[in-house]
Each structure stands twice: as C-alpha cells, then as structure tokens.
Amino acid sequence: MRRMTPDRTTTATIRILIVDDHPVFRAGLANMLASEPDFTIVGKAASGAAALDLFGTTRPQVVLLDLSMPGLDGVETMRRMQAIDETTRIVVLTSSDAPDDVGRAIRGGAHGYLTKLAEHDEIVAAIRDVHAGKRRLQTGLALPDVGPAAGPNGLSPREIEVLMFLRNGYSNAEIGRTLGITERTVKAHVGALLEKLGAADRAEAVARGFDLGILKASRPG
C-alpha cells in the first residue's frame, strides 16, 4: 500500500483526530483542546472503523486514541493507521493504567500513553511532545512485568524491557525517563543487549529480538 506523505511544514497548527466511544468525553476533550491556539480538531470518531474512514480525508498529525472500543480495539486501529501513514503520531488516552495495557500500546507503536485522569496541561504537553518527535508516558505508569527469569540469550528482564523500547524508536534519554534510570544505565543495558544478541547496532538487536520471538507479538503485520 502506498504510504501517504502529507506536507506538514505548511500547517500552522497541529491537526488532531479524537477517537473515543464515549460521546460526552469525546465532546469535552474536543472543546478543551480547541481552546489551544496551536491545535485544530480535524475529526471525532466513536469507533476504530469510523476513525479509519476519517483518517485519509482529515490527515491528522496526532491521534488521541482510546484502547477499549466496540469492533476494532485501539491497538488494531493504531496498527492500521500506521500502515497508511507511518508519520502520524498516536497518543493512547484511555481509562486503563494496567501494565499489560501499557505494554500492548507500546508494542503496538504508541508514541504516548495517558489515562483519562491526566490533567489538562499533561494532555496538551503530550500532544506537543509527540508532534515534535518525542515520546510521552504519563508519570507513574507501571510497565508490564517481564518476569524474573532470564530470557533468550541470557537477556535480563530489564534488558528485554529496554529492547521493547528500542523496537519503538525510543532514545536512551527517553528510555531513562520512562524507567526512572539514568541515561548512562540505559546505555549499559543497550551495550549488553548488543553483545548478548550478537548485534552490531540497535536495529539489528531489534531484528534479532523478532527472530528469537521476544518481540513476536509486536511484529508489524
């Protein structure tokens, strides 16, 4: 499928698509964000299918996406959007703070994850951050437990966790902020990953992760 390549340099404001099956929340969020001078709400959808119908015509730069919706869930909707236009940035905004849901969203390619308890300022900052190419996870979110045992090639649980972030393009600094560890420590984990996986660089480490089945669940289809 040919990927869309919208000209984002000529757009003065950030084009936002809101996807949530709760009409009151959807409308309230749209009204709140519309008050920001650098935001334009280009569409609102109550389901993944409706969002995909709007996606091609509205050409959003940032999508605010609920995880739990009728029909297509948020992760599958996200995957299909990114198959159409991989430059679109997606922030999951959902009720769940469960580590498994956070992990599913990250593995699915989300650039940000917030719960619906997030403050106005945090939602606004997350939109601006992901639009600028950064990643944004709500402060205090628990990440999935990868278990106490060593994984394939002797990878530690923390190294597997770091590999998951590498798969989604996180920088060392972003990984450190998310996990609450120093950038130097992240660099050490990445170095250990490369050595244990016999990889020359981060991209090859991710490829080896797929080959070994560590990242199988998140491999693009």
C-alpha positions in Angstrom: 0.0 0.0 0.0 1.4 3.4 -0.9 2.0 5.5 2.2 0.6 9.0 2.5 3.2 11.8 2.7 1.4 14.9 3.8 3.2 18.2 3.7 3.3 19.0 7.4 5.6 22.0 7.1 2.8 24.3 5.8 0.3 23.5 8.6 0.3 26.3 11.2 -1.5 24.2 13.8 -1.3 20.6 15.0 -4.1 18.6 13.3 -5.8 16.3 15.9 -8.2 13.4 15.5 -10.0 12.2 18.6 -11.2 8.6 18.8 -13.3 7.5 21.8 -16.6 5.7 22.1 -17.9 7.9 24.9 -19.7 10.9 23.4 -19.5 13.1 26.4 -15.8 12.5 26.9 -15.2 12.9 23.2 -17.0 16.2 23.0 -15.5 17.6 26.2 -12.0 16.7 25.1 -12.5 18.3 21.7 -13.8 21.5 23.4 -10.9 21.6 25.8 -8.2 21.1 23.1 -9.9 23.6 20.7 -9.0 26.4 23.1 -5.3 25.9 22.4 -4.2 28.2 19.7 -1.8 25.7 18.1 -4.4 22.9 17.9 -7.0 22.1 15.2 -9.6 19.3 15.8 -10.0 17.8 12.4 -12.3 15.0 13.3 -14.0 13.0 16.1 -14.8 9.2 15.8 -16.7 6.8 18.1 -15.0 3.7 16.9 -11.9 2.4 15.2 -13.7 1.7 11.9 -15.1 5.3 11.9 -11.6 6.7 12.7 -10.1 4.8 9.8 -12.8 6.3 7.5 -11.9 9.8 8.6 -8.1 9.2 8.7 -7.5 9.5 5.0 -9.6 12.7 4.5 -8.6 14.6 7.7 -4.9 13.8 7.6 -4.3 14.2 11.3 -0.8 14.7 12.7 -1.7 13.4 16.1 -4.4 10.9 17.0 -5.8 10.6 20.6 -7.0 7.0 20.8 -8.9 5.0 23.3 -7.9 1.4 23.8 -11.3 -0.1 24.5 -13.8 0.4 21.8 -16.5 -1.7 20.1 -15.3 -3.6 17.0 -11.6 -2.7 16.3 -9.8 -2.0 19.5 -7.3 0.7 19.9 -4.2 -1.4 19.2 -5.6 -2.7 15.9 -6.8 0.7 14.9 -3.3 2.1 15.6 -1.7 -0.6 13.5 -3.9 0.1 10.5 -3.4 3.8 10.8 0.4 3.4 10.8 0.2 1.1 7.8 -1.5 4.0 5.9 0.7 6.8 7.2 3.6 5.9 9.5 4.4 9.6 10.2 1.2 10.1 12.2 1.8 10.3 16.0 -0.5 8.4 18.3 -1.3 9.0 21.9 -3.3 6.4 23.7 -5.8 8.2 26.1 -7.7 5.6 27.9 -9.2 4.6 31.3 -6.8 1.8 32.0 -3.5 2.1 33.8 -2.9 -1.7 33.8 0.7 -2.6 33.0 -0.5 -5.1 30.4 -2.4 -2.4 28.5 0.5 0.0 28.7 2.8 -2.8 27.3 0.3 -3.6 24.5 0.1 0.0 23.4 3.9 0.5 23.4 4.4 -2.7 21.5 1.7 -1.6 19.1 3.6 1.6 18.3 2.0 4.2 20.5 4.1 7.4 20.9 2.4 8.3 24.1 0.2 6.8 26.8 -2.1 8.8 29.2 -5.0 7.8 31.4 -8.3 9.8 31.4 -7.3 11.1 34.8 -4.5 13.1 33.3 -4.6 16.8 33.8 -5.4 19.3 31.0 -1.8 20.5 31.0 -0.4 17.0 30.7 -2.6 16.1 27.8 -1.6 19.3 26.0 2.1 18.8 26.7 1.9 15.2 25.5 0.3 16.2 22.1 3.0 18.8 21.6 5.8 16.4 22.6 4.8 13.6 20.3 4.2 16.0 17.4 7.8 17.2 18.0 9.0 13.6 17.7 9.3 12.8 21.4 7.6 10.1 23.5 5.3 10.8 26.4 4.1 8.3 29.1 2.1 9.6 32.0 4.2 10.0 35.1 3.9 7.0 37.5 2.6 4.4 35.0 3.6 0.9 35.8 5.2 -1.1 32.9 4.5 -4.8 32.3 6.3 -7.3 34.4 8.5 -9.3 32.1 9.2 -11.9 34.8 12.2 -12.7 37.0 13.8 -15.3 34.8 16.4 -14.7 32.1 15.1 -14.6 28.5 16.7 -16.0 25.3 20.4 -15.5 25.0 20.5 -14.7 28.7 18.7 -11.4 28.5 17.7 -10.0 31.9 14.1 -8.7 32.4 15.4 -5.1 32.3 17.2 -5.8 29.0 14.1 -7.2 27.5 12.2 -4.1 28.7 14.8 -1.9 27.0 14.6 -3.9 23.8 10.9 -3.3 23.7 11.5 0.4 23.8 14.2 0.2 21.2 11.7 -1.5 18.9 9.6 1.6 19.1 12.4 4.0 18.5 12.9 5.4 22.0 16.2 7.2 22.6 18.4 6.4 25.6 17.2 9.6 27.3 13.5 8.7 26.7 14.0 5.2 28.0 15.8 6.5 31.1 13.0 9.0 31.9 10.3 6.3 31.4 12.0 3.7 33.5 13.4 6.1 36.1 17.0 5.2 35.5 20.0 7.2 34.3 20.9 7.6 30.6 24.2 6.0 31.4 22.5 2.9 32.8 20.3 2.7 29.7 23.5 2.9 27.6 24.9 0.0 29.6 21.8 -2.1 29.0 21.9 -1.4 25.3 25.5 -2.4 25.2 24.7 -5.7 26.9 21.8 -6.3 24.5 24.1 -5.9 21.5 26.7 -8.2 23.0 24.2 -10.9 24.0 22.3 -10.8 20.8 25.4 -10.6 18.6 24.1 -7.4 17.0 26.1 -4.6 15.5 23.6 -1.8 16.3 20.1 -1.1 17.7 18.3 -2.0 14.5 20.0 -5.4 14.3 19.2 -6.0 18.0 15.5 -5.4 17.3 15.7 -7.8 14.3 17.3 -10.4 16.5 14.5 -9.9 19.0 12.0 -10.7 16.4 14.0 -13.8 15.3 14.1 -15.1 18.8 10.4 -14.5 19.4 11.0 -11.8 22.1 9.1 -9.2 20.0 7.0 -11.6 18.1 3.7 -10.2 19.5 4.5 -6.7 18.2 6.0 -7.5 14.8 4.2 -5.5 12.1 1.9 -7.5 10.0 
